[in-house]
């Protein structure tokens, strides 16, 4: 949906959400944040930005919006962490050529032991990679308490930023949504490029 000069679509949409029950809207922020972790294509950041708009018009409380979205993000990230911890090794060992050999799994554990905190701390700012980081932290057997604390800091910073931008932009929130779509696409492209370079380099090393 795009803002059009004199259009009624955006006005109707804003009227719909501002006339909704506040408790229901907090629930939407909570559930949306969970879904965004489990299904990364879901536009969870957009929903939080709209939540910031609702704070700006007095429909929601900033603390409540931050609490509900943060709780949802933590629940979603924790589910993925537990998936990696309990099922990750089984999933990766399926098939004749497992993606993670026992040796590689030990490397992942060692790598997360050294750098895991920094990666988790930055994970919310890495669109398209957040879910992978949470699963990898579980596979790497990072301590759950450590994962939870650093995830909380990252989530509070990111969700707080989104809510603040939505609050300040008011009915121009779609502009920042477009900006974040570009940012998210750029991050995904850079990560994809990094993985491609890593794969080609590893393949070249094996041949040599």
N, C-alpha and C positions, 0 to 999 in steps of 0.2 A: 504494500500500500504506500503510495507516494503522495506527498502534500501537493495539491493543485490549487492554483489561484482561484478562489471562489468555489472550490469543490466542497461536497458535503460528506464524503466518505470518512475523512479523518475526524470531522466534527461529530459525526454519529458514533464513531468508535470511542472517542474520548468521553462522550456523554454516557456511553454504555458502561465504561469502566469506572467513571466517577460516581455513577449512581449505584454501583454494586456495593454489597455489604463489605465492610472493612475486614472482618474476620475471614471471609471467603477470599479476599485479595491476599491476605497474609498466607493463607493456605496455598494459593496459587504460586506465590513466590517460593514457598517451601518445596512443594512438589516439583515445580519447574527446575529448581536447582538440583534436585536429585536426578531427574530425567536427563538434564544436561550432561551430567557425569557419565551416565550409563549409555547414552546415545549422543555422542559428540556433535553430530550434525544439527541437533536440536538447538534453536537460537536462545539459549538460556541467558546470555548477556543482554540481549534485547529486552527480555522480560524484566530484568533488574533495572535497566535504564528507564523503562516505563514506570517501574515502581518508584524511582526517583522523581519522576514527573508527578506521580500521585502524592508524594510527600510534599512537593512544592505547592500543590493546590489544596493542601490540608486534608486530603482524604486518608492518608496514612501517616503514622508517626515514624520518624527517621530511625529511632532505636528499634522499633518493631520490625521495620522493613529490613534493617541490617541483620537483626537476630534471626528472622525467619529464613532469609536467603542464605545466611552463613550456616545455619543448622542444616539446611537442605544440601548445601555443598559438602559439608563435613560427612553427612550420612552417605551421599553418593560416592565420595572419595574413599570412605571406609569400606564400603561394600566391594569396591574394586580392589582395594588393598587385601582384603580377606580372600577375594577370588584368586589373586596372585599367590597368596601365601598357602592356600589349601589346595588349589587346583592347577596353578600355573605350571608346575613341573610335569604333572600328568599330561596336560594339554600339549606342551612343547615336546614331550617325548613320544607322542603318537606318530605313527608312520615309520617308514624305513630310514628316513634321513631326518632326525629330529633337529629342529631349529636351534635348540639349546642342548648341547652335549653336557655331561656332568662337569667337564672342565670349564665350559663356558659359564655354567651356572655358578661355579665357584668364583669365576672372574666377576660376574655380576654382583655376587655377595660382597666381594672385596671392594669393588668400585663403589657400591652404595655405602659401604662402611666409611670410605674416605670422602666421597663427594655427595652422598645422598641428601644430606641436610640442605645444601645449597640448591640442589635440583628441585627438591620439594618446595623450598621457599620461593623459588621463581616459577613454579609450575602453573599457578593461576594466570600468569601473564603470558603463558605459552599456549595459545589456542590450538586445539587439535592434538596437543601432546599431553594435556592434563591427565587424561584417562590412562595413557600409556605409562606415565610416571607413577601413578598410584599402583597399577598392576605390577610394574617392575620393582617398586619398593617392597611389595609383598613377596615377589619371587626372590628378591635379594635378601629377604629375611631382616629387613630393617625393623627395629623395635617399634611396636605400634604406638607407644606413648610418644616417642620422638617424631614419628610420622604425623601424629595427631597435632602436636604442638606447632610444628613448622607449617603444616597445612593450614591450621587455624590462622596463623599470622598472615600467610599468603592470601587466604580467602578474605579475611577482614580488610586487607589493603585493597584488593581488587574490587570486591563488591562495594566497599565504601566509595571507591573512586567512581564506579558506575552510577551509584545512587546520587552522588554529589553532582555529576554531570547532568543526569536526568533532571535533578532538582533545579539546577541553574539554567538549563536550556528551555524549560517550560515546553510550550507547544512546538518548539523547534527540535524536539528530541530525535526526530528521524535523521537529522543531519549528523548527529554523533553516532547514530546506528550505522549510517553509511561509512563513516570514518572507521568504526571498529570492524566492519566487514572487510574493509581494505587491509587493516592491521592484521586481522585474523588470517586472511588469505596470504599475506606476506610471510607471516610466521610459518604457516603450513608449507609454503613454497621453499623457504630457507631450510626447514627441517628435512623436507624431501630431498633437497639438493645435498645436504650433509650426508644423509643415508646413502644416496647414490654414489657420492664420492668415496665414502667409506667402503661400500661394496666393491666398487671398481678397483680401489687400491688393494683391498684384501685379495681380490681375484688375481690381480697382477702379481702380488707377492707370492701367491701359491704357485703360479706358473713359473716364476723365476726360481 
